[in-house]
Amino acid sequence: MILGIHDGHDAGAVLIDGGKIFAVNEERLNRVKKYRGFPGLSMKKVMEMANASPEDVEIIAIAGVFRKLSRLKELEANLRAVFGDDFKRKVLFVEHHLAHSASAYYTSGWRNALAVSIDAAGDGLSSSIYVARDGEMVRIAQSTYIDSLGDFYASITELLGFKPMHHEGKVMSLAAYGRPSYDLSGILELNGLTFDNHLGVIGVEATRKLAEFFGYPLPRTKEIANQMKRGGFNGELQKKAIEIAASAQAHLEKLIKELGLELKDHGLPVAYAGGVAQNVKANATLRHLLGDENLWVFPAMDDGGLAFGAAVFVWAQMKRLDGKWEPFKLEHVYLGPAYGKDEVEEFLRRKGLEYEEVDVPSFIADALTEGKLVGFFRGAMEFGPRALGNRSILADPRDSNIRERLNVALRRDVFQPFAPSILREKAGEYLKDLNGNPNEFMTMGYTASRKFKQEAPAVIHIDNTTRPQAVRRKTNPMYYSIIKEFNKKTGLGAVLNTSFNIHGEPIVCSPEDALKTFMKAELDVLVIEGYAVFQ
């Protein structure tokens, strides 16, 4: 057994036991969003899921190289408490960007590929590019933490009054409301396969320099952001903020496109991870260039996927030593904790709730057509930042007014779009720029067809883009059946799918989490392992 852990920002644990993978991030268990620290609960949980004990773990693959003595000693103390005094013989450290890139390459299903990692920073670097052949990865390019594309976008995020390393998606969403009006090529550019930061600084200092460049008032950023969160876009400073967001997004896409052109010359498909890979519109730029069949974005692309990357890298090396490595394709990310039907019913009884057993697909399809907001909980929790039908809130995408209800219920900002889950066979009908198999993990943006825009306005962003999850029966039979039933009733093979959480909280993991969020958000109905609970 190989245990992967990430002790840091977005902590988590992954256990590989033969052909089985168990994975969960600490935030889902301790309920602290993007928890930074030792993944004690998630380590215990993955071993529990595998019916394993610490003695069964042969290798502990740790993502990241620890340089600070205090942090290293703290890590060692935590490991010693679980694995005993001889834990060190089990430990292998896997460098940050190697873990990111490995998570993408070793789950891509490709024997030969380019493995790419781009983020703000980790172990002194902000990007790495590897040539991966027959399970071996050789780094051919890198950018230092100063020449960071991810830090540039994080500084823009901070400049606009949002939380850097958390709310970059808000900048991407906001960018769609404006047009780029600033040329940022003098700030950050691509030099071959490496980025060059001409500001010469990062973090808060970069934010200050960007404020001077744009003439944007740093002391008022939170105030301006709060107004935009509520839909106030018409003030001069709000308009300027939107222009800045649009310009930063356009520059990011330009740089990713330029990098894509360089990568394309190698004639290999691209496996991609790292925090910047969360930007689905930049991913779409790369997809247009390489083709759908030549780009794989690891579903847990941010630091929450580092434990997976460390574990799968070590797993692959052990296989290579035995001469048994073969390409592996990750078909789904339902790798987290699951709760049995009897366990859930006992929980509902203990809470004194009234509930009824229902035919799930028919019941949910009816509830959606009646305009209800449905909390849906079943099976193993998804690994990664997206809810993909097992910990989701569902709604009718035909009703554009449903967005306002959801924004109020979930405390979301008004400019953030909602995404659809669609029947995979409907993808060609609903997605205008599809040129291969549709994305199944909500890691890619697409342009909506005219038909889909007319029929599902609640899941189309202001720029006519959408971030779909294409659902196959084989991958998630129950969720597929729900959408199929909704299609029978309405003629639309799609539902609105947003993550089952209040904004700023982690996605629900347990029945207890689901019930609390259901009550707090005042959803209409909770369907949990075949039982329906009403407000």
Protein Blocks (a to p, Z undefined) as FASTA:
>chain_A
ZZdddedehiacdddehjaccdddfklmnopghiacdffklmmmmmmmnopafklpmbdc
dehjdfblklmmmmmmmmmmmnojmlmmmpccddfklmmmmmmmmmnopabdcdddddfb
eehiabdcdddeehiacdfbdcdfklpfklmmmmmmmmnopaehklmmmmmmmmmmpccf
bdfklmpccehjaccdfkopahjllmmmmmmmnopafklmmmmmmmmmnopakbmklmmm
mmmmmmmmmmmmmmmmmmmmmmmmnopacddedjklmmmmlmmmmmmmnopklcccdfkl
blmlmmmmmmmmmmmmmmmmnopaccdddfbfcfbccddfklmmmmmmmnopacddddfk
lmmmmmmmnopacdddehjddedjbdehjaccdddfklmklmmmmmmmnopafklccddd
ddfklmmmmpmkbcbdcdfklpaccdddfklmmmmmmlccfkopacdddddfklmmmlmm
mmmmmmmmnopacdcddddddehiacdfblmlmmmmmmmnopabdceehiacdZZ
